[in-house]
Amino acid sequence: MGLKCNYQVNKWFTDRKELRMENRNLLEARLKERRLTTGQLSEKIGMSYTSLQQRLKGRTDFKLKEIKKIKQALELSNEQVIEIF
């Protein structure tokens, strides 16, 4: 990824503090690729299963730090994070 793209992604992250998920299907597809359940993801990112479900259903927004943990746990690219959130 080039410097320009890195700048755009970093700006995207810093412009937001909380985000509602825009594309749950992409996240669920990545979970399947990684052979993880929602429960396992919640453990990996240190969030209760109930809290994660609330965010996945759009009832609560994701905090930036939670998105970063999901990015790391699912080995998402910056572009995938932008597509999902």
Backbone bond lengths (Angstrom), bond angles and torsions (degrees), N, CA, C in turn:
res aa  C-N    CA-C-N  psi(-1)  N-CA   C-N-CA  omega(-1)  CA-C   N-CA-C  phi
1 M - - - 1.437 - - 1.518 108.27 -
2 G 1.322 117.39 134.16 1.452 122.05 -177.45 1.510 112.70 -77.17
3 L 1.332 114.64 170.31 1.459 120.50 -179.66 1.520 111.68 -62.52
4 K 1.329 117.20 -39.59 1.461 120.48 -179.25 1.530 110.46 -61.26
5 C 1.318 116.34 -44.28 1.465 120.67 -179.66 1.526 110.13 -65.75
6 N 1.333 117.32 -42.29 1.467 120.36 177.61 1.522 110.60 -59.17
7 Y 1.319 116.80 -41.10 1.463 120.15 179.18 1.524 110.32 -62.36
8 Q 1.336 116.63 -44.58 1.456 120.69 -178.72 1.525 111.15 -62.31
9 V 1.321 116.88 -42.73 1.467 120.72 179.99 1.522 110.40 -67.20
10 N 1.328 117.38 -43.80 1.464 120.02 178.72 1.520 110.89 -62.36
11 K 1.333 117.71 -40.26 1.455 121.24 177.55 1.527 109.54 -64.25
12 W 1.329 116.82 -41.18 1.465 120.71 178.84 1.523 110.08 -57.82
13 F 1.340 116.77 -44.32 1.462 120.78 -179.98 1.522 111.72 -66.81
14 T 1.318 117.53 -43.95 1.462 119.65 -173.89 1.518 112.56 -75.12
15 D 1.322 118.02 -20.63 1.459 120.85 178.61 1.528 112.43 -76.80
16 R 1.322 117.93 -8.22 1.462 121.50 -174.62 1.530 110.57 -127.69
17 K 1.320 115.22 146.86 1.462 119.96 174.32 1.514 110.71 -112.88
18 E 1.325 116.12 -33.36 1.456 121.63 177.79 1.522 108.57 -138.07
19 L 1.324 115.93 145.58 1.460 120.43 -178.16 1.511 111.17 -139.08
20 R 1.295 115.11 142.84 1.457 121.11 171.82 1.519 106.97 -92.01
21 M 1.301 116.95 140.61 1.452 120.30 -178.81 1.522 109.54 -67.52
22 E 1.327 115.34 134.35 1.453 121.17 -178.64 1.525 112.35 -99.85
23 N 1.326 117.30 -28.34 1.459 119.20 -174.95 1.527 110.84 -138.73
24 R 1.311 114.87 83.44 1.462 120.91 -178.31 1.530 111.73 -63.60
25 N 1.333 116.69 -33.64 1.466 120.00 -178.49 1.522 112.09 -60.58
26 L 1.333 116.96 -39.22 1.464 119.60 178.28 1.521 111.58 -65.56
27 L 1.323 116.42 -39.70 1.459 119.72 178.49 1.531 110.28 -65.54
28 E 1.317 116.74 -43.73 1.462 120.27 179.45 1.533 111.13 -64.34
29 A 1.324 117.14 -36.67 1.467 120.73 176.98 1.524 110.51 -63.43
30 R 1.321 116.17 -41.32 1.473 120.15 179.18 1.529 110.78 -67.17
31 L 1.327 116.97 -37.12 1.466 120.14 175.79 1.525 109.87 -60.04
32 K 1.314 117.14 -43.93 1.467 120.84 179.49 1.515 111.10 -64.40
33 E 1.340 116.62 -42.16 1.471 120.45 178.05 1.520 111.23 -58.65
34 R 1.325 115.79 -39.55 1.468 121.32 -178.20 1.527 112.01 -86.24
35 R 1.351 115.68 -1.17 1.474 122.49 -178.97 1.526 111.76 55.98
36 L 1.324 113.95 48.84 1.466 120.88 178.76 1.520 109.67 -121.25
37 T 1.313 115.63 146.83 1.458 121.11 172.68 1.530 107.89 -93.84
38 T 1.297 115.53 168.15 1.464 120.13 176.06 1.526 110.13 -61.76
39 G 1.323 116.29 -38.30 1.464 120.47 177.45 1.516 112.16 -62.19
40 Q 1.320 116.73 -42.15 1.462 119.92 178.70 1.525 111.34 -66.64
41 L 1.341 115.99 -38.45 1.464 119.13 176.93 1.522 110.41 -62.84
42 S 1.323 116.96 -43.00 1.467 119.48 -179.41 1.533 110.46 -60.03
43 E 1.328 117.34 -39.49 1.470 120.61 177.20 1.524 110.80 -65.06
44 K 1.343 116.80 -44.37 1.467 120.86 -178.07 1.526 112.48 -61.31
45 I 1.332 116.50 -34.10 1.461 118.85 -176.87 1.526 112.85 -98.66
46 G 1.334 116.98 1.19 1.452 120.92 176.27 1.522 114.15 71.94
47 M 1.328 115.72 37.08 1.460 121.22 -179.84 1.518 107.77 -125.00
48 S 1.313 116.75 146.79 1.464 118.77 177.59 1.527 108.93 -67.09
49 Y 1.313 114.90 152.42 1.464 121.00 178.96 1.527 109.96 -59.03
50 T 1.306 117.02 -42.31 1.465 121.52 -178.80 1.526 111.31 -62.56
51 S 1.322 116.93 -43.68 1.469 120.72 179.10 1.519 111.06 -63.22
52 L 1.317 116.59 -42.82 1.465 119.99 178.53 1.526 110.47 -62.95
53 Q 1.318 117.15 -42.99 1.464 120.68 178.81 1.528 111.16 -61.10
54 Q 1.327 117.34 -40.58 1.464 120.99 178.50 1.527 110.89 -60.43
55 R 1.314 116.14 -39.48 1.462 120.55 179.52 1.531 110.72 -72.19
56 L 1.317 116.58 -41.80 1.463 120.21 -179.92 1.529 111.83 -63.42
57 K 1.316 116.24 -33.21 1.467 120.73 -179.93 1.529 112.33 -84.22
58 G 1.332 116.86 -2.28 1.458 121.00 177.23 1.510 114.61 81.61
59 R 1.311 116.94 12.10 1.468 120.33 179.56 1.520 112.02 -80.16
60 T 1.324 115.83 -24.96 1.456 123.01 179.72 1.526 107.52 -136.81
61 D 1.315 116.78 145.50 1.462 120.92 178.06 1.526 110.91 -80.45
62 F 1.325 115.88 151.60 1.453 122.05 172.48 1.521 108.94 -79.58
63 K 1.311 116.58 139.70 1.458 121.44 172.15 1.527 107.72 -84.94
64 L 1.319 116.00 154.49 1.457 121.14 -177.82 1.526 111.76 -55.84
65 K 1.325 116.85 -42.09 1.468 119.41 -178.83 1.530 111.05 -64.39
66 E 1.328 117.76 -31.87 1.470 121.33 177.77 1.524 110.64 -70.11
67 I 1.322 115.90 -39.93 1.460 120.24 178.39 1.524 110.14 -63.50
68 K 1.312 116.24 -41.16 1.470 120.22 178.89 1.531 110.79 -63.25
69 K 1.325 117.28 -38.15 1.474 120.55 178.11 1.525 110.52 -67.57
70 I 1.320 117.31 -39.29 1.469 120.94 177.76 1.522 109.41 -66.04
71 K 1.319 116.51 -41.82 1.469 120.85 177.94 1.526 110.47 -56.15
72 Q 1.307 115.96 -45.85 1.460 120.62 -179.35 1.533 111.26 -69.00
73 A 1.311 117.52 -45.65 1.471 121.54 -176.64 1.522 112.22 -63.41
74 L 1.342 116.53 -36.65 1.466 120.28 -177.36 1.522 112.50 -99.88
75 E 1.342 115.75 3.47 1.464 121.35 -178.94 1.527 111.02 52.06
76 L 1.326 115.06 51.37 1.459 121.36 179.57 1.519 110.35 -83.88
77 S 1.317 116.04 145.03 1.458 119.88 172.11 1.531 108.11 -78.81
78 N 1.314 115.79 165.75 1.459 119.61 177.27 1.526 110.64 -59.73
79 E 1.316 116.03 -39.31 1.467 120.04 179.60 1.532 111.39 -63.93
80 Q 1.323 117.14 -39.71 1.467 120.40 178.20 1.515 110.72 -65.12
81 V 1.313 117.57 -38.82 1.467 120.94 178.61 1.530 109.44 -61.52
82 I 1.324 116.32 -44.29 1.462 120.20 -179.99 1.525 110.51 -64.12
83 E 1.320 117.75 -40.07 1.462 120.92 178.91 1.539 111.82 -64.77
84 I 1.318 116.71 -38.42 1.469 121.55 -176.23 1.524 110.82 -77.62
85 F 1.337 116.47 -44.41 1.458 119.45 -173.88 1.515 111.92 -106.85
